[in-house]
Amino acid sequence: MFPEIVRTPSLSAKAKELLQSAILSGKLPPGTHLVESQLAAQFQISRGPLREALQALAAEGLVDIQPARGAFVINPTPDEIEDMIVLRAVLGGMAARYVTASKDEALFGELGRAIESMQAAVAAGDEGAFFDHHWTYYQAMYRATNAVLFRAWSSLHGIFDLYVRHMGRPFLPLPRILMAYECFLSIFRSGNVDEAEGVVRSETLIVGFQVLQRPIPAKLHGYLTQRILDDGTVAAYRPDDDLAARRRKKKAP
């Protein structure tokens, strides 16, 4: 028999982890040029593992590798962010349908524990931990779907994470984000797959365009069926609600 091989994290994995943390925290802002020679020297590793780390980050959507120019922290345009919001909403709605249809109490328990961890992070004022557990919640959701949908989400997870942590945060108080995920879980447990898909898809679109400070295009109104109110209840969505909210925001001192 062969002896046991004990693996430790590779140099490329360590470099990826450090770069990912710096990107998500904003220490490496969108558009930053990631110069291989400089980073390899800072990490005291060869350029081979560093290149592997950059390629892994590119696969997750956090880094854009441009031929003859090098690697850059992803810097999406507002139009690209809009497209990402729509895709995130559609994928999230599909995942919600799978989760609800599963009627899997073990899965619901896992989502509940992620919520408890988010609640603790809110109480401690730990934003980083909050979003770590926020992604634990999503990972559990998507793992309950199918291999194709999980791979699609995984390939976009990086840019989704950057958008939520770095671009969207000033507009989204943590307690309000938390309330949405508590509401989602309640609906998943209810067994109503249509409502689950509709609420998750609609809420993702509503909040996403609020963060982007753009009106929701009329062509997307068919995707909007319900919204989560500030008291945590669910109501039917009306396009006029969005317009009224923007007007109130403009009038606010």
C-alpha positions as CSV (number, residue, x, y, z in Angstrom):
1,M,0.0,0.0,0.0
2,F,1.1,3.6,-0.6
3,P,1.9,5.8,2.4
4,E,-0.5,8.6,3.3
5,I,0.2,11.9,1.5
6,V,-0.4,14.9,3.8
7,R,-1.4,18.0,1.9
8,T,-0.9,21.5,3.0
9,P,-2.4,24.6,1.3
10,S,-0.4,25.3,-1.8
11,L,1.5,28.6,-2.4
12,S,-1.0,29.5,-5.1
13,A,-4.0,28.9,-2.7
14,K,-2.4,31.1,0.0
15,A,-1.7,33.8,-2.6
16,K,-5.3,33.6,-3.8
17,E,-6.7,33.9,-0.3
18,L,-4.6,37.0,0.4
19,L,-5.5,38.7,-2.8
20,Q,-9.2,37.8,-2.5
21,S,-9.3,39.3,1.0
22,A,-7.6,42.5,-0.2
23,I,-10.0,42.9,-3.1
24,L,-13.1,42.3,-1.1
25,S,-12.0,44.6,1.7
26,G,-11.2,47.4,-0.8
27,K,-7.5,47.4,-0.1
28,L,-7.1,46.6,-3.8
29,P,-9.8,48.8,-5.4
30,P,-11.6,48.0,-8.7
31,G,-9.3,48.6,-11.6
32,T,-6.0,48.0,-9.7
33,H,-3.3,46.6,-11.9
34,L,-2.0,43.3,-10.3
35,V,1.6,43.2,-11.4
36,E,2.9,39.7,-11.3
37,S,6.5,40.5,-10.5
38,Q,5.7,42.9,-7.7
39,L,3.2,40.5,-6.1
40,A,5.5,37.5,-6.4
41,A,8.2,39.5,-4.7
42,Q,5.9,40.7,-1.9
43,F,4.6,37.1,-1.3
44,Q,8.2,35.7,-1.7
45,I,7.0,33.1,-4.2
46,S,7.8,32.4,-7.8
47,R,5.6,33.8,-10.5
48,G,4.2,30.4,-11.4
49,P,2.0,30.0,-8.2
50,L,1.2,33.7,-8.3
51,R,-0.1,33.3,-11.9
52,E,-2.2,30.3,-10.8
53,A,-3.7,32.4,-8.0
54,L,-4.6,35.1,-10.5
55,Q,-6.2,32.6,-12.8
56,A,-8.3,31.2,-10.0
57,L,-9.5,34.6,-9.1
58,A,-10.3,35.3,-12.7
59,A,-12.4,32.1,-12.8
60,E,-14.4,33.5,-9.8
61,G,-14.9,36.8,-11.6
62,L,-12.8,39.0,-9.3
63,V,-9.9,39.5,-11.7
64,D,-9.8,40.4,-15.4
65,I,-6.8,39.0,-17.2
66,Q,-6.2,41.0,-20.4
67,P,-3.8,39.8,-23.1
68,A,-0.6,41.8,-23.4
69,R,-1.7,44.0,-20.5
70,G,-1.9,41.8,-17.5
71,A,-4.3,41.2,-14.6
72,F,-6.6,43.8,-13.1
73,V,-9.1,43.8,-10.2
74,I,-12.5,43.6,-11.9
75,N,-14.0,47.1,-12.5
76,P,-17.5,46.6,-14.0
77,T,-19.3,49.4,-15.6
78,P,-22.8,50.4,-14.4
79,D,-24.3,48.6,-17.4
80,E,-22.4,45.4,-16.5
81,I,-23.5,45.7,-12.9
82,E,-27.1,46.0,-14.1
83,D,-26.7,42.8,-16.1
84,M,-25.1,41.1,-13.1
85,I,-28.0,42.1,-10.8
86,V,-30.5,40.7,-13.3
87,L,-28.6,37.4,-13.6
88,R,-28.2,37.2,-9.8
89,A,-31.9,37.7,-9.4
90,V,-32.9,35.0,-11.9
91,L,-30.4,32.5,-10.5
92,G,-31.5,33.3,-6.9
93,G,-35.1,32.8,-7.8
94,M,-34.4,29.4,-9.4
95,A,-32.4,28.3,-6.3
96,A,-35.2,29.4,-4.0
97,R,-37.6,27.2,-5.9
98,Y,-35.3,24.1,-5.5
99,V,-34.8,24.8,-1.8
100,T,-38.5,25.2,-1.1
101,A,-39.4,22.1,-3.1
102,S,-36.9,20.0,-1.2
103,K,-38.7,20.3,2.1
104,D,-35.4,19.4,3.6
105,E,-35.4,20.2,7.3
106,A,-31.6,19.6,7.5
107,L,-31.1,22.3,4.8
108,F,-33.5,24.6,6.6
109,G,-31.5,24.1,9.8
110,E,-28.3,24.9,8.0
111,L,-29.8,28.2,6.7
112,G,-31.1,28.9,10.1
113,R,-27.7,28.5,11.7
114,A,-26.2,30.9,9.0
115,I,-28.9,33.4,10.0
116,E,-28.0,33.0,13.7
117,S,-24.4,33.7,12.8
118,M,-25.5,36.8,10.9
119,Q,-27.5,38.0,13.8
120,A,-24.5,37.6,16.1
121,A,-22.4,39.6,13.6
122,V,-24.9,42.4,13.5
123,A,-24.9,42.5,17.3
124,A,-21.1,42.7,17.3
125,G,-20.9,45.2,14.5
126,D,-18.7,42.8,12.6
127,E,-19.5,43.5,8.9
128,G,-16.9,41.1,7.6
129,A,-18.2,38.2,9.5
130,F,-21.8,39.1,8.5
131,F,-21.0,38.8,4.8
132,D,-19.0,35.6,5.4
133,H,-22.1,34.0,6.9
134,H,-24.3,35.7,4.2
135,W,-22.3,33.7,1.6
136,T,-22.6,30.5,3.7
137,Y,-26.4,31.0,3.4
138,Y,-26.1,31.3,-0.4
139,Q,-23.8,28.4,-0.7
140,A,-26.2,26.1,1.1
141,M,-29.0,27.3,-1.1
142,Y,-27.2,26.6,-4.3
143,R,-25.7,23.3,-3.2
144,A,-29.4,22.2,-2.8
145,T,-30.1,22.8,-6.5
146,N,-28.2,20.9,-9.2
147,A,-24.6,20.7,-10.4
148,V,-25.1,23.1,-13.4
149,L,-26.8,25.8,-11.4
150,F,-24.2,25.5,-8.6
151,R,-21.4,25.8,-11.1
152,A,-23.0,28.9,-12.7
153,W,-23.3,30.5,-9.3
154,S,-19.8,29.6,-8.3
155,S,-18.3,31.1,-11.4
156,L,-20.0,34.4,-10.6
157,H,-19.6,34.3,-6.9
158,G,-16.6,36.6,-6.9
159,I,-18.2,39.5,-8.7
160,F,-21.4,39.1,-6.7
161,D,-19.3,39.2,-3.5
162,L,-17.4,42.3,-4.6
163,Y,-20.7,44.0,-5.5
164,V,-22.4,43.3,-2.2
165,R,-19.5,43.9,0.1
166,H,-17.8,46.8,-1.5
167,M,-20.1,48.5,-3.9
168,G,-23.5,48.0,-2.3
169,R,-22.8,48.3,1.4
170,P,-23.3,52.0,1.8
171,F,-26.9,51.7,0.7
172,L,-27.8,48.5,2.7
173,P,-28.0,48.6,6.5
174,L,-27.1,45.1,7.8
175,P,-30.3,44.7,9.8
176,R,-32.3,45.2,6.6
177,I,-30.3,42.7,4.7
178,L,-30.7,40.2,7.6
179,M,-34.4,40.7,7.6
180,A,-34.6,39.7,4.0
181,Y,-32.9,36.4,4.6
182,E,-35.1,35.6,7.6
183,C,-38.1,36.3,5.4
184,F,-36.7,34.0,2.7
185,L,-36.2,31.1,5.1
186,S,-39.8,31.5,6.4
187,I,-41.1,31.3,2.9
188,F,-38.9,28.3,2.1
189,R,-40.4,26.5,5.1
190,S,-43.9,27.3,3.9
191,G,-43.5,25.1,0.9
192,N,-44.8,27.7,-1.6
193,V,-42.3,27.4,-4.5
194,D,-43.9,30.1,-6.6
195,E,-43.8,32.6,-3.7
196,A,-40.2,31.6,-2.8
197,E,-39.0,32.2,-6.4
198,G,-41.0,35.4,-6.8
199,V,-39.9,37.0,-3.5
200,V,-36.2,36.1,-3.9
201,R,-36.0,37.2,-7.5
202,S,-38.0,40.4,-6.9
203,E,-36.2,41.5,-3.8
204,T,-32.8,41.0,-5.5
205,L,-33.9,43.2,-8.4
206,I,-35.4,45.9,-6.2
207,V,-32.4,46.2,-3.9
208,G,-30.0,45.8,-6.7
209,F,-31.4,48.7,-8.7
210,Q,-31.7,50.8,-5.5
211,V,-28.0,50.3,-4.9
212,L,-27.2,51.1,-8.6
213,Q,-29.5,54.2,-8.3
214,R,-31.3,53.4,-11.5
215,P,-35.0,52.8,-12.2
216,I,-35.9,49.3,-12.9
217,P,-36.5,49.0,-16.7
218,A,-40.0,48.3,-17.8
219,K,-38.8,45.2,-19.6
220,L,-38.0,43.7,-16.2
221,H,-41.3,44.4,-14.6
222,G,-42.6,41.0,-15.4
223,Y,-39.9,39.6,-13.1
224,L,-41.2,41.6,-10.2
225,T,-44.1,40.1,-8.4
226,Q,-43.6,40.8,-4.6
227,R,-41.5,42.9,-2.3
228,I,-40.5,42.7,1.4
229,L,-41.7,45.7,3.3
230,D,-39.7,47.3,6.1
231,D,-41.7,45.4,8.7
232,G,-40.7,42.1,7.2
233,T,-44.1,41.3,5.6
234,V,-44.5,40.5,1.9
235,A,-46.7,42.5,-0.4
236,A,-47.5,42.6,-4.1
237,Y,-45.0,44.7,-6.1
238,R,-46.2,47.7,-7.9
239,P,-43.9,49.7,-10.3
240,D,-45.4,52.9,-8.8
241,D,-43.9,51.9,-5.4
242,D,-40.4,52.3,-6.8
243,L,-41.1,55.7,-8.3
244,A,-42.6,56.9,-5.0
245,A,-39.6,55.7,-3.1
246,R,-37.2,57.5,-5.4
247,R,-39.2,60.7,-5.0
248,R,-39.1,60.5,-1.2
249,K,-35.4,59.9,-1.3
250,K,-34.8,63.1,-3.4
251,K,-36.9,65.2,-1.0
252,A,-35.1,63.9,2.1
253,P,-32.8,66.4,3.7
